[in-house]
Amino acid sequence: MRKIRTREHIIADLSVNHIEYYAIKCGFSVERIASDYGYDLQIYTYDENGEFENGTIYVQLKATDFIEKHKRKEGGFAISIEKAHLECWSGEPMPVMLVLYDVKSEIAYRVYVQAFLNSNSIDMKSGKKTHVIRFSPDDVVNESDMKKWRIYKNNILSQMDRKVVHYA
């Protein structure tokens, strides 16, 4: 029997392509992460002169053909995420963007994970194996939104300025 390319493979690639498109429009570069341990992409940014900037933006993608099943009565969308992923992301100093891609409308919604965890009361010490992450319908991934991601990353780097000591 031959290998089959499933719908899940196709929509996963479409979600990657969507993020890559906007990153490239912003002058950024994207690396796909082959081994998925909670991150699908790394985005590298460049300044106005095209010079490489330190740091990276991590992206975890979730794609769906059926965005309706993720709609919330209050508006927006929600998905369940494994606690292990949230624990990993909360300890990451660089921004982690969780992206929900609606294949039919070709629209992606994002949550800046660490900011979400800081402003929402998610009890990571509870026995729950998953937690619900809510997406605002206003947080649509596009060129201007992705430029904010660079600002978030650079704000973190400015907080770390001269405070990191490397030991050998």
C-alpha positions as CSV (number, residue, x, y, z in Angstrom):
1,M,0.0,0.0,0.0
2,R,1.3,3.5,-0.9
3,K,1.7,6.3,1.6
4,I,-1.3,8.6,1.8
5,R,-1.2,12.4,2.2
6,T,-4.0,13.0,4.6
7,R,-6.2,16.1,4.9
8,E,-4.4,16.8,8.3
9,H,-1.1,17.0,6.4
10,I,-2.5,19.4,3.9
11,I,-4.1,21.8,6.4
12,A,-1.0,21.7,8.5
13,D,1.1,22.8,5.5
14,L,-1.5,25.5,4.6
15,S,-1.2,26.9,8.1
16,V,2.6,27.0,7.9
17,N,2.4,28.7,4.5
18,H,0.0,31.4,5.9
19,I,2.5,32.3,8.7
20,E,5.5,32.2,6.3
21,Y,3.7,34.5,3.9
22,Y,3.2,37.3,6.4
23,A,6.7,36.8,7.9
24,I,8.3,37.2,4.5
25,K,6.1,40.2,3.8
26,C,7.6,41.7,7.0
27,G,11.1,40.9,5.8
28,F,11.5,38.1,8.4
29,S,12.7,34.6,7.8
30,V,11.1,31.4,9.0
31,E,12.6,28.0,10.0
32,R,10.4,24.9,10.2
33,I,11.0,22.7,13.2
34,A,11.1,19.1,12.1
35,S,10.7,17.5,15.5
36,D,7.5,18.8,17.1
37,Y,7.9,19.2,20.8
38,G,5.5,22.1,21.1
39,Y,6.9,24.4,18.4
40,D,6.3,24.3,14.7
41,L,8.2,27.4,13.5
42,Q,10.9,29.8,14.5
43,I,10.7,33.4,13.1
44,Y,13.8,35.5,12.9
45,T,13.5,39.2,12.6
46,Y,15.6,41.9,10.9
47,D,15.8,45.7,11.5
48,E,14.9,48.4,9.0
49,N,18.3,48.0,7.4
50,G,17.9,44.3,7.0
51,E,20.3,43.5,9.8
52,F,19.7,40.3,11.7
53,E,18.3,40.8,15.3
54,N,18.9,38.5,18.2
55,G,16.2,36.3,19.6
56,T,13.4,34.3,18.0
57,I,9.7,34.0,17.9
58,Y,8.3,30.6,18.4
59,V,5.0,29.5,16.7
60,Q,2.8,26.5,17.4
61,L,0.1,26.0,14.8
62,K,-3.3,24.4,15.0
63,A,-5.3,24.2,11.8
64,T,-8.9,23.3,11.3
65,D,-11.4,22.8,8.5
66,F,-14.2,23.3,11.1
67,I,-13.6,26.6,12.9
68,E,-17.3,26.5,14.0
69,K,-16.5,23.8,16.5
70,H,-14.1,26.2,18.3
71,K,-16.5,29.2,18.4
72,R,-17.4,30.5,21.8
73,K,-20.8,31.9,22.7
74,E,-19.1,35.0,24.1
75,G,-17.2,35.5,20.8
76,G,-13.9,34.4,19.6
77,F,-12.6,30.8,19.6
78,A,-11.2,28.3,22.1
79,I,-9.0,25.2,21.9
80,S,-7.7,22.8,24.5
81,I,-3.9,22.6,24.9
82,E,-2.0,20.0,26.9
83,K,-0.7,21.2,30.2
84,A,2.8,20.0,29.3
85,H,2.9,22.4,26.3
86,L,1.7,25.3,28.5
87,E,4.4,24.6,31.1
88,C,7.1,24.5,28.4
89,W,5.9,27.7,26.8
90,S,5.5,29.6,30.1
91,G,9.2,29.0,30.9
92,E,10.3,30.2,27.5
93,P,11.7,33.7,27.6
94,M,11.1,34.4,23.9
95,P,7.5,35.0,22.7
96,V,5.4,31.9,21.9
97,M,2.5,32.5,19.5
98,L,-0.2,29.9,19.4
99,V,-2.0,30.2,16.1
100,L,-5.4,28.8,15.2
101,Y,-5.8,28.7,11.4
102,D,-9.2,28.5,9.7
103,V,-8.5,26.8,6.5
104,K,-11.9,27.7,4.8
105,S,-11.6,31.4,5.4
106,E,-7.8,31.5,5.3
107,I,-7.7,33.5,8.5
108,A,-5.4,32.8,11.4
109,Y,-6.0,33.9,15.0
110,R,-3.2,34.1,17.5
111,V,-2.6,34.2,21.2
112,Y,0.7,35.5,22.7
113,V,0.9,32.6,25.1
114,Q,3.0,34.1,27.9
115,A,0.9,37.3,28.0
116,F,-2.3,35.2,28.0
117,L,-1.0,33.0,30.9
118,N,0.0,36.2,32.8
119,S,-3.4,37.8,32.5
120,N,-5.6,34.7,32.9
121,S,-6.1,32.5,35.9
122,I,-5.0,29.1,34.7
123,D,-4.1,26.9,37.6
124,M,-1.1,25.0,36.3
125,K,-0.9,23.1,39.6
126,S,-4.3,21.5,39.1
127,G,-4.6,17.9,38.1
128,K,-6.0,18.9,34.7
129,K,-4.1,17.5,31.7
130,T,-5.4,20.2,29.3
131,H,-6.4,23.8,29.6
132,V,-8.6,26.0,27.4
133,I,-7.0,28.8,25.5
134,R,-9.2,31.6,24.2
135,F,-8.6,33.5,21.0
136,S,-10.0,37.0,20.4
137,P,-11.5,37.5,16.9
138,D,-9.5,40.7,16.9
139,D,-6.1,39.0,17.1
140,V,-5.9,38.1,13.4
141,V,-2.5,37.3,12.0
142,N,-1.6,39.8,9.2
143,E,1.4,41.9,8.4
144,S,0.7,44.6,11.0
145,D,0.1,42.1,13.7
146,M,3.3,40.2,12.9
147,K,5.3,43.4,13.2
148,K,4.0,43.6,16.8
149,W,5.6,40.1,17.3
150,R,8.9,41.7,16.6
151,I,8.2,44.4,19.1
152,Y,7.3,41.9,21.8
153,K,10.6,40.0,21.1
154,N,12.7,43.1,21.2
155,N,10.9,44.3,24.4
156,I,12.0,41.0,26.1
157,L,15.6,41.4,24.8
158,S,15.7,45.0,26.2
159,Q,14.7,43.6,29.6
160,M,17.5,41.2,29.5
161,D,20.1,43.8,28.4
162,R,23.4,43.0,30.2
163,K,21.7,40.8,32.7
164,V,22.6,37.5,31.3
165,V,25.8,36.0,32.4
166,H,27.2,33.0,30.6
167,Y,29.3,30.5,32.5
168,A,31.7,27.9,31.1
